[in-house]
């Protein structure tokens, strides 16, 4: 989620210029929080990866389904998870 916030902030920075840097960062933080809330409150299991294939979002439903604690999944690569589950 942090990567998403940074990308949003960068895009907004380019559009608005450095004059509004603090506002852009605050907007990015709010958007990242909204995304996090949507993921956490969703009744479905959600596992989202960033552009490098690393897990960036993982909600409690996904944790229950997969049986792997969030702190062990966040930041790991999708390839590592595939290996752990024997998926090729």
PDB file as gemmi writes it, atoms N, CA and C in Angstrom:
CRYST1    1.000    1.000    1.000  90.00  90.00  90.00 P 1                      
ATOM      1  N   UNK A   1       0.815  -1.178   0.000  1.00  0.00           N  
ATOM      2  CA  UNK A   1       0.000   0.000   0.000  1.00  0.00           C  
ATOM      3  C   UNK A   1       0.864   1.250   0.000  1.00  0.00           C  
ATOM      4  N   UNK A   2       2.009   1.157   0.644  1.00  0.00           N  
ATOM      5  CA  UNK A   2       2.906   2.301   0.685  1.00  0.00           C  
ATOM      6  C   UNK A   2       3.378   2.649  -0.712  1.00  0.00           C  
ATOM      7  N   UNK A   3       3.654   1.635  -1.542  1.00  0.00           N  
ATOM      8  CA  UNK A   3       4.100   1.879  -2.906  1.00  0.00           C  
ATOM      9  C   UNK A   3       3.024   2.626  -3.683  1.00  0.00           C  
ATOM     10  N   UNK A   4       1.775   2.238  -3.511  1.00  0.00           N  
ATOM     11  CA  UNK A   4       0.665   2.893  -4.197  1.00  0.00           C  
ATOM     12  C   UNK A   4       0.599   4.362  -3.780  1.00  0.00           C  
ATOM     13  N   UNK A   5       0.743   4.615  -2.495  1.00  0.00           N  
ATOM     14  CA  UNK A   5       0.691   5.993  -2.003  1.00  0.00           C  
ATOM     15  C   UNK A   5       1.820   6.826  -2.594  1.00  0.00           C  
ATOM     16  N   UNK A   6       3.000   6.258  -2.699  1.00  0.00           N  
ATOM     17  CA  UNK A   6       4.149   6.977  -3.253  1.00  0.00           C  
ATOM     18  C   UNK A   6       3.924   7.272  -4.735  1.00  0.00           C  
ATOM     19  N   UNK A   7       3.412   6.295  -5.471  1.00  0.00           N  
ATOM     20  CA  UNK A   7       3.148   6.520  -6.894  1.00  0.00           C  
ATOM     21  C   UNK A   7       2.085   7.587  -7.108  1.00  0.00           C  
ATOM     22  N   UNK A   8       1.048   7.555  -6.301  1.00  0.00           N  
ATOM     23  CA  UNK A   8      -0.003   8.572  -6.396  1.00  0.00           C  
ATOM     24  C   UNK A   8       0.578   9.944  -6.071  1.00  0.00           C  
ATOM     25  N   UNK A   9       1.381   9.993  -5.029  1.00  0.00           N  
ATOM     26  CA  UNK A   9       1.993  11.271  -4.639  1.00  0.00           C  
ATOM     27  C   UNK A   9       2.882  11.809  -5.744  1.00  0.00           C  
ATOM     28  N   UNK A  10       3.660  10.946  -6.361  1.00  0.00           N  
ATOM     29  CA  UNK A  10       4.551  11.376  -7.434  1.00  0.00           C  
ATOM     30  C   UNK A  10       3.763  11.926  -8.620  1.00  0.00           C  
ATOM     31  N   UNK A  11       2.706  11.249  -8.998  1.00  0.00           N  
ATOM     32  CA  UNK A  11       1.887  11.706 -10.120  1.00  0.00           C  
ATOM     33  C   UNK A  11       1.242  13.056  -9.804  1.00  0.00           C  
ATOM     34  N   UNK A  12       0.742  13.188  -8.598  1.00  0.00           N  
ATOM     35  CA  UNK A  12       0.123  14.452  -8.213  1.00  0.00           C  
ATOM     36  C   UNK A  12       1.156  15.573  -8.118  1.00  0.00           C  
ATOM     37  N   UNK A  13       2.352  15.239  -7.669  1.00  0.00           N  
ATOM     38  CA  UNK A  13       3.421  16.228  -7.586  1.00  0.00           C  
ATOM     39  C   UNK A  13       3.734  16.812  -8.949  1.00  0.00           C  
ATOM     40  N   UNK A  14       3.824  15.962  -9.924  1.00  0.00           N  
ATOM     41  CA  UNK A  14       4.114  16.418 -11.275  1.00  0.00           C  
ATOM     42  C   UNK A  14       3.002  17.343 -11.759  1.00  0.00           C  
ATOM     43  N   UNK A  15       1.776  16.949 -11.490  1.00  0.00           N  
ATOM     44  CA  UNK A  15       0.628  17.728 -11.951  1.00  0.00           C  
ATOM     45  C   UNK A  15       0.510  19.071 -11.229  1.00  0.00           C  
ATOM     46  N   UNK A  16       0.753  19.107  -9.958  1.00  0.00           N  
ATOM     47  CA  UNK A  16       0.521  20.312  -9.169  1.00  0.00           C  
ATOM     48  C   UNK A  16       1.771  21.148  -8.909  1.00  0.00           C  
ATOM     49  N   UNK A  17       2.933  20.551  -9.053  1.00  0.00           N  
ATOM     50  CA  UNK A  17       4.167  21.265  -8.765  1.00  0.00           C  
ATOM     51  C   UNK A  17       4.527  21.182  -7.296  1.00  0.00           C  
ATOM     52  N   UNK A  18       5.731  21.575  -7.000  1.00  0.00           N  
ATOM     53  CA  UNK A  18       6.251  21.474  -5.629  1.00  0.00           C  
ATOM     54  C   UNK A  18       5.548  22.401  -4.644  1.00  0.00           C  
ATOM     55  N   UNK A  19       4.865  23.407  -5.142  1.00  0.00           N  
ATOM     56  CA  UNK A  19       4.185  24.352  -4.260  1.00  0.00           C  
ATOM     57  C   UNK A  19       3.185  23.655  -3.343  1.00  0.00           C  
ATOM     58  N   UNK A  20       2.579  22.593  -3.848  1.00  0.00           N  
ATOM     59  CA  UNK A  20       1.541  21.900  -3.100  1.00  0.00           C  
ATOM     60  C   UNK A  20       2.007  20.549  -2.544  1.00  0.00           C  
ATOM     61  N   UNK A  21       3.291  20.406  -2.332  1.00  0.00           N  
ATOM     62  CA  UNK A  21       3.879  19.137  -1.913  1.00  0.00           C  
ATOM     63  C   UNK A  21       3.210  18.563  -0.662  1.00  0.00           C  
ATOM     64  N   UNK A  22       3.013  19.366   0.372  1.00  0.00           N  
ATOM     65  CA  UNK A  22       2.398  18.885   1.606  1.00  0.00           C  
ATOM     66  C   UNK A  22       0.979  18.402   1.385  1.00  0.00           C  
ATOM     67  N   UNK A  23       0.220  19.123   0.565  1.00  0.00           N  
ATOM     68  CA  UNK A  23      -1.147  18.715   0.257  1.00  0.00           C  
ATOM     69  C   UNK A  23      -1.171  17.408  -0.525  1.00  0.00           C  
ATOM     70  N   UNK A  24      -0.223  17.266  -1.429  1.00  0.00           N  
ATOM     71  CA  UNK A  24      -0.140  16.048  -2.238  1.00  0.00           C  
ATOM     72  C   UNK A  24       0.170  14.849  -1.354  1.00  0.00           C  
ATOM     73  N   UNK A  25       1.122  15.001  -0.462  1.00  0.00           N  
ATOM     74  CA  UNK A  25       1.464  13.902   0.435  1.00  0.00           C  
ATOM     75  C   UNK A  25       0.290  13.533   1.336  1.00  0.00           C  
ATOM     76  N   UNK A  26      -0.430  14.517   1.803  1.00  0.00           N  
ATOM     77  CA  UNK A  26      -1.590  14.249   2.651  1.00  0.00           C  
ATOM     78  C   UNK A  26      -2.675  13.530   1.860  1.00  0.00           C  
ATOM     79  N   UNK A  27      -2.909  13.946   0.629  1.00  0.00           N  
ATOM     80  CA  UNK A  27      -3.904  13.275  -0.220  1.00  0.00           C  
ATOM     81  C   UNK A  27      -3.492  11.831  -0.482  1.00  0.00           C  
ATOM     82  N   UNK A  28      -2.219  11.611  -0.735  1.00  0.00           N  
ATOM     83  CA  UNK A  28      -1.724  10.249  -0.964  1.00  0.00           C  
ATOM     84  C   UNK A  28      -1.891   9.395   0.284  1.00  0.00           C  
ATOM     85  N   UNK A  29      -1.617   9.975   1.443  1.00  0.00           N  
ATOM     86  CA  UNK A  29      -1.791   9.243   2.699  1.00  0.00           C  
ATOM     87  C   UNK A  29      -3.255   8.863   2.903  1.00  0.00           C  
ATOM     88  N   UNK A  30      -4.165   9.801   2.626  1.00  0.00           N  
ATOM     89  CA  UNK A  30      -5.596   9.508   2.765  1.00  0.00           C  
ATOM     90  C   UNK A  30      -6.033   8.424   1.789  1.00  0.00           C  
ATOM     91  N   UNK A  31      -5.548   8.492   0.559  1.00  0.00           N  
ATOM     92  CA  UNK A  31      -5.901   7.466  -0.432  1.00  0.00           C  
ATOM     93  C   UNK A  31      -5.373   6.098  -0.027  1.00  0.00           C  
ATOM     94  N   UNK A  32      -4.156   6.056   0.482  1.00  0.00           N  
ATOM     95  CA  UNK A  32      -3.585   4.787   0.933  1.00  0.00           C  
ATOM     96  C   UNK A  32      -4.396   4.230   2.104  1.00  0.00           C  
ATOM     97  N   UNK A  33      -4.847   5.111   2.992  1.00  0.00           N  
ATOM     98  CA  UNK A  33      -5.661   4.673   4.135  1.00  0.00           C  
ATOM     99  C   UNK A  33      -7.007   4.146   3.668  1.00  0.00           C  
ATOM    100  N   UNK A  34      -7.605   4.812   2.684  1.00  0.00           N  
ATOM    101  CA  UNK A  34      -8.881   4.338   2.128  1.00  0.00           C  
ATOM    102  C   UNK A  34      -8.715   2.951   1.513  1.00  0.00           C  
ATOM    103  N   UNK A  35      -7.633   2.777   0.757  1.00  0.00           N  
ATOM    104  CA  UNK A  35      -7.345   1.474   0.145  1.00  0.00           C  
ATOM    105  C   UNK A  35      -7.188   0.406   1.224  1.00  0.00           C  
ATOM    106  N   UNK A  36      -6.437   0.731   2.254  1.00  0.00           N  
ATOM    107  CA  UNK A  36      -6.215  -0.202   3.352  1.00  0.00           C  
ATOM    108  C   UNK A  36      -7.530  -0.564   4.033  1.00  0.00           C  
ATOM    109  N   UNK A  37      -8.371   0.432   4.263  1.00  0.00           N  
ATOM    110  CA  UNK A  37      -9.673   0.181   4.893  1.00  0.00           C  
ATOM    111  C   UNK A  37     -10.544  -0.716   4.022  1.00  0.00           C  
ATOM    112  N   UNK A  38     -10.553  -0.460   2.711  1.00  0.00           N  
ATOM    113  CA  UNK A  38     -11.342  -1.291   1.792  1.00  0.00           C  
ATOM    114  C   UNK A  38     -10.872  -2.740   1.809  1.00  0.00           C  
ATOM    115  N   UNK A  39      -9.573  -2.924   1.813  1.00  0.00           N  
ATOM    116  CA  UNK A  39      -9.011  -4.280   1.841  1.00  0.00           C  
ATOM    117  C   UNK A  39      -9.365  -4.960   3.151  1.00  0.00           C  
ATOM    118  N   UNK A  40      -9.143  -4.275   4.262  1.00  0.00           N  
ATOM    119  CA  UNK A  40      -9.369  -4.881   5.578  1.00  0.00           C  
ATOM    120  C   UNK A  40     -10.835  -5.180   5.861  1.00  0.00           C  
ATOM    121  N   UNK A  41     -11.737  -4.378   5.331  1.00  0.00           N  
ATOM    122  CA  UNK A  41     -13.171  -4.560   5.611  1.00  0.00           C  
ATOM    123  C   UNK A  41     -13.868  -5.453   4.596  1.00  0.00           C  
ATOM    124  N   UNK A  42     -13.169  -5.858   3.566  1.00  0.00           N  
ATOM    125  CA  UNK A  42     -13.780  -6.664   2.515  1.00  0.00           C  
ATOM    126  C   UNK A  42     -14.086  -8.067   3.036  1.00  0.00           C  
ATOM    127  N   UNK A  43     -15.264  -8.607   2.719  1.00  0.00           N  
ATOM    128  CA  UNK A  43     -15.604  -9.955   3.192  1.00  0.00           C  
ATOM    129  C   UNK A  43     -14.892 -11.063   2.417  1.00  0.00           C  
ATOM    130  N   UNK A  44     -14.215 -10.694   1.340  1.00  0.00           N  
ATOM    131  CA  UNK A  44     -13.461 -11.676   0.544  1.00  0.00           C  
ATOM    132  C   UNK A  44     -11.982 -11.621   0.907  1.00  0.00           C  
ATOM    133  N   UNK A  45     -11.295 -12.727   0.650  1.00  0.00           N  
ATOM    134  CA  UNK A  45      -9.859 -12.752   0.865  1.00  0.00           C  
ATOM    135  C   UNK A  45      -9.164 -11.935  -0.209  1.00  0.00           C  
ATOM    136  N   UNK A  46      -8.300 -11.032   0.205  1.00  0.00           N  
ATOM    137  CA  UNK A  46      -7.569 -10.192  -0.752  1.00  0.00           C  
ATOM    138  C   UNK A  46      -6.078 -10.313  -0.494  1.00  0.00           C  
ATOM    139  N   UNK A  47      -5.359 -10.579  -1.567  1.00  0.00           N  
ATOM    140  CA  UNK A  47      -3.903 -10.582  -1.563  1.00  0.00           C  
ATOM    141  C   UNK A  47      -3.514  -9.779  -2.793  1.00  0.00           C  
ATOM    142  N   UNK A  48      -2.854  -8.651  -2.595  1.00  0.00           N  
ATOM    143  CA  UNK A  48      -2.466  -7.785  -3.708  1.00  0.00           C  
ATOM    144  C   UNK A  48      -0.951  -7.661  -3.736  1.00  0.00           C  
ATOM    145  N   UNK A  49      -0.399  -7.657  -4.951  1.00  0.00           N  
ATOM    146  CA  UNK A  49       1.047  -7.545  -5.116  1.00  0.00           C  
ATOM    147  C   UNK A  49       1.381  -6.235  -5.825  1.00  0.00           C  
ATOM    148  N   UNK A  50       2.606  -5.762  -5.597  1.00  0.00           N  
ATOM    149  CA  UNK A  50       3.065  -4.561  -6.277  1.00  0.00           C  
ATOM    150  C   UNK A  50       3.653  -4.933  -7.632  1.00  0.00           C  
ATOM    151  N   UNK A  51       4.197  -3.966  -8.333  1.00  0.00           N  
ATOM    152  CA  UNK A  51       4.717  -4.205  -9.673  1.00  0.00           C  
ATOM    153  C   UNK A  51       5.923  -5.140  -9.694  1.00  0.00           C  
ATOM    154  N   UNK A  52       6.542  -5.381  -8.545  1.00  0.00           N  
ATOM    155  CA  UNK A  52       7.670  -6.316  -8.469  1.00  0.00           C  
ATOM    156  C   UNK A  52       7.230  -7.713  -8.038  1.00  0.00           C  
ATOM    157  N   UNK A  53       5.929  -7.897  -7.818  1.00  0.00           N  
ATOM    158  CA  UNK A  53       5.415  -9.202  -7.424  1.00  0.00           C  
ATOM    159  C   UNK A  53       5.496  -9.482  -5.934  1.00  0.00           C  
ATOM    160  N   UNK A  54       5.688  -8.459  -5.129  1.00  0.00           N  
ATOM    161  CA  UNK A  54       5.744  -8.619  -3.676  1.00  0.00           C  
ATOM    162  C   UNK A  54       4.380  -8.294  -3.079  1.00  0.00           C  
ATOM    163  N   UNK A  55       3.994  -9.067  -2.073  1.00  0.00           N  
ATOM    164  CA  UNK A  55       2.687  -8.884  -1.445  1.00  0.00           C  
ATOM    165  C   UNK A  55       2.672  -7.565  -0.680  1.00  0.00           C  
ATOM    166  N   UNK A  56       1.714  -6.726  -1.048  1.00  0.00           N  
ATOM    167  CA  UNK A  56       1.599  -5.413  -0.436  1.00  0.00           C  
ATOM    168  C   UNK A  56       0.322  -5.274   0.397  1.00  0.00           C  
ATOM    169  N   UNK A  57      -0.675  -6.078   0.096  1.00  0.00           N  
ATOM    170  CA  UNK A  57      -1.928  -6.050   0.861  1.00  0.00           C  
ATOM    171  C   UNK A  57      -2.389  -7.490   1.073  1.00  0.00           C  
ATOM    172  N   UNK A  58      -2.860  -7.747   2.275  1.00  0.00           N  
ATOM    173  CA  UNK A  58      -3.261  -9.103   2.662  1.00  0.00           C  
ATOM    174  C   UNK A  58      -4.216  -8.955   3.827  1.00  0.00           C  
ATOM    175  N   UNK A  59      -5.498  -9.246   3.597  1.00  0.00           N  
ATOM    176  CA  UNK A  59      -6.462  -8.999   4.668  1.00  0.00           C  
ATOM    177  C   UNK A  59      -6.655 -10.222   5.567  1.00  0.00           C  
ATOM    178  N   UNK A  60      -7.451 -10.024   6.625  1.00  0.00           N  
ATOM    179  CA  UNK A  60      -7.657 -11.081   7.613  1.00  0.00           C  
ATOM    180  C   UNK A  60      -8.381 -12.283   7.029  1.00  0.00           C  
ATOM    181  N   UNK A  61      -9.259 -12.060   6.047  1.00  0.00           N  
ATOM    182  CA  UNK A  61      -9.966 -13.180   5.424  1.00  0.00           C  
ATOM    183  C   UNK A  61      -8.966 -14.047   4.663  1.00  0.00           C  
ATOM    184  N   UNK A  62      -8.063 -13.432   3.920  1.00  0.00           N  
ATOM    185  CA  UNK A  62      -7.026 -14.179   3.206  1.00  0.00           C  
ATOM    186  C   UNK A  62      -6.137 -14.926   4.200  1.00  0.00           C  
ATOM    187  N   UNK A  63      -5.866 -14.292   5.310  1.00  0.00           N  
ATOM    188  CA  UNK A  63      -5.060 -14.922   6.361  1.00  0.00           C  
ATOM    189  C   UNK A  63      -5.749 -16.192   6.869  1.00  0.00           C  
ATOM    190  N   UNK A  64      -7.058 -16.111   7.071  1.00  0.00           N  
ATOM    191  CA  UNK A  64      -7.817 -17.283   7.524  1.00  0.00           C  
ATOM    192  C   UNK A  64      -7.827 -18.375   6.452  1.00  0.00           C  
ATOM    193  N   UNK A  65      -8.031 -17.978   5.197  1.00  0.00           N  
ATOM    194  CA  UNK A  65      -8.106 -18.945   4.102  1.00  0.00           C  
ATOM    195  C   UNK A  65      -6.776 -19.666   3.913  1.00  0.00           C  
ATOM    196  N   UNK A  66      -5.688 -18.890   3.872  1.00  0.00           N  
ATOM    197  CA  UNK A  66      -4.380 -19.475   3.601  1.00  0.00           C  
ATOM    198  C   UNK A  66      -3.699 -20.044   4.841  1.00  0.00           C  
ATOM    199  N   UNK A  67      -4.111 -19.575   6.004  1.00  0.00           N  
ATOM    200  CA  UNK A  67      -3.517 -20.077   7.234  1.00  0.00           C  
ATOM    201  C   UNK A  67      -2.102 -19.586   7.485  1.00  0.00           C  
ATOM    202  N   UNK A  68      -1.745 -18.466   6.861  1.00  0.00           N  
ATOM    203  CA  UNK A  68      -0.414 -17.884   7.065  1.00  0.00           C  
ATOM    204  C   UNK A  68      -0.596 -16.485   7.636  1.00  0.00           C  
ATOM    205  N   UNK A  69       0.052 -16.187   8.762  1.00  0.00           N  
ATOM    206  CA  UNK A  69      -0.087 -14.871   9.379  1.00  0.00           C  
ATOM    207  C   UNK A  69       0.347 -13.740   8.447  1.00  0.00           C  
ATOM    208  N   UNK A  70      -0.331 -12.625   8.577  1.00  0.00           N  
ATOM    209  CA  UNK A  70      -0.067 -11.451   7.743  1.00  0.00           C  
ATOM    210  C   UNK A  70       1.396 -11.038   7.765  1.00  0.00           C  
ATOM    211  N   UNK A  71       1.999 -11.020   8.939  1.00  0.00           N  
ATOM    212  CA  UNK A  71       3.387 -10.566   9.038  1.00  0.00           C  
ATOM    213  C   UNK A  71       4.366 -11.488   8.310  1.00  0.00           C  
ATOM    214  N   UNK A  72       3.968 -12.717   8.042  1.00  0.00           N  
ATOM    215  CA  UNK A  72       4.824 -13.632   7.285  1.00  0.00           C  
ATOM    216  C   UNK A  72       4.608 -13.502   5.780  1.00  0.00           C  
ATOM    217  N   UNK A  73       3.513 -12.877   5.373  1.00  0.00           N  
ATOM    218  CA  UNK A  73       3.182 -12.771   3.952  1.00  0.00           C  
ATOM    219  C   UNK A  73       3.558 -11.417   3.370  1.00  0.00           C  
ATOM    220  N   UNK A  74       3.268 -10.348   4.108  1.00  0.00           N  
ATOM    221  CA  UNK A  74       3.559  -9.012   3.587  1.00  0.00           C  
ATOM    222  C   UNK A  74       5.036  -8.866   3.254  1.00  0.00           C  
ATOM    223  N   UNK A  75       5.301  -8.402   2.037  1.00  0.00           N  
ATOM    224  CA  UNK A  75       6.673  -8.200   1.595  1.00  0.00           C  
ATOM    225  C   UNK A  75       7.296  -9.396   0.903  1.00  0.00           C  
ATOM    226  N   UNK A  76       6.681 -10.569   1.007  1.00  0.00           N  
ATOM    227  CA  UNK A  76       7.233 -11.733   0.321  1.00  0.00           C  
ATOM    228  C   UNK A  76       6.826 -11.703  -1.148  1.00  0.00           C  
ATOM    229  N   UNK A  77       7.562 -12.421  -1.963  1.00  0.00           N  
ATOM    230  CA  UNK A  77       7.237 -12.452  -3.384  1.00  0.00           C  
ATOM    231  C   UNK A  77       6.157 -13.496  -3.644  1.00  0.00           C  
ATOM    232  N   UNK A  78       5.424 -13.267  -4.713  1.00  0.00           N  
ATOM    233  CA  UNK A  78       4.393 -14.221  -5.107  1.00  0.00           C  
ATOM    234  C   UNK A  78       5.035 -15.574  -5.398  1.00  0.00           C  
ATOM    235  N   UNK A  79       6.235 -15.561  -5.944  1.00  0.00           N  
ATOM    236  CA  UNK A  79       6.972 -16.800  -6.238  1.00  0.00           C  
ATOM    237  C   UNK A  79       7.234 -17.586  -4.950  1.00  0.00           C  
ATOM    238  N   UNK A  80       7.604 -16.893  -3.883  1.00  0.00           N  
ATOM    239  CA  UNK A  80       7.836 -17.571  -2.598  1.00  0.00           C  
ATOM    240  C   UNK A  80       6.557 -18.225  -2.088  1.00  0.00           C  
ATOM    241  N   UNK A  81       5.427 -17.547  -2.249  1.00  0.00           N  
ATOM    242  CA  UNK A  81       4.153 -18.122  -1.819  1.00  0.00           C  
ATOM    243  C   UNK A  81       3.783 -19.321  -2.678  1.00  0.00           C  
ATOM    244  N   UNK A  82       4.017 -19.221  -3.990  1.00  0.00           N  
ATOM    245  CA  UNK A  82       3.743 -20.343  -4.877  1.00  0.00           C  
ATOM    246  C   UNK A  82       4.569 -21.552  -4.462  1.00  0.00           C  
ATOM    247  N   UNK A  83       5.841 -21.332  -4.155  1.00  0.00           N  
ATOM    248  CA  UNK A  83       6.716 -22.413  -3.710  1.00  0.00           C  
ATOM    249  C   UNK A  83       6.225 -23.033  -2.405  1.00  0.00           C  
ATOM    250  N   UNK A  84       5.768 -22.177  -1.485  1.00  0.00           N  
ATOM    251  CA  UNK A  84       5.287 -22.656  -0.184  1.00  0.00           C  
ATOM    252  C   UNK A  84       4.057 -23.551  -0.338  1.00  0.00           C  
ATOM    253  N   UNK A  85       3.223 -23.258  -1.344  1.00  0.00           N  
ATOM    254  CA  UNK A  85       2.017 -24.042  -1.563  1.00  0.00           C  
ATOM    255  C   UNK A  85       2.197 -25.103  -2.639  1.00  0.00           C  
ATOM    256  N   UNK A  86       3.396 -25.226  -3.191  1.00  0.00           N  
ATOM    257  CA  UNK A  86       3.653 -26.228  -4.211  1.00  0.00           C  
ATOM    258  C   UNK A  86       2.950 -25.947  -5.528  1.00  0.00           C  
ATOM    259  N   UNK A  87       2.726 -24.671  -5.805  1.00  0.00           N  
ATOM    260  CA  UNK A  87       2.083 -24.278  -7.063  1.00  0.00           C  
ATOM    261  C   UNK A  87       3.170 -23.929  -8.060  1.00  0.00           C  
ATOM    262  N   UNK A  88       2.999 -24.409  -9.292  1.00  0.00           N  
ATOM    263  CA  UNK A  88       4.010 -24.061 -10.304  1.00  0.00           C  
ATOM    264  C   UNK A  88       3.403 -23.300 -11.447  1.00  0.00           C  
TER     265      UNK A  88                                                      
END                                                                             
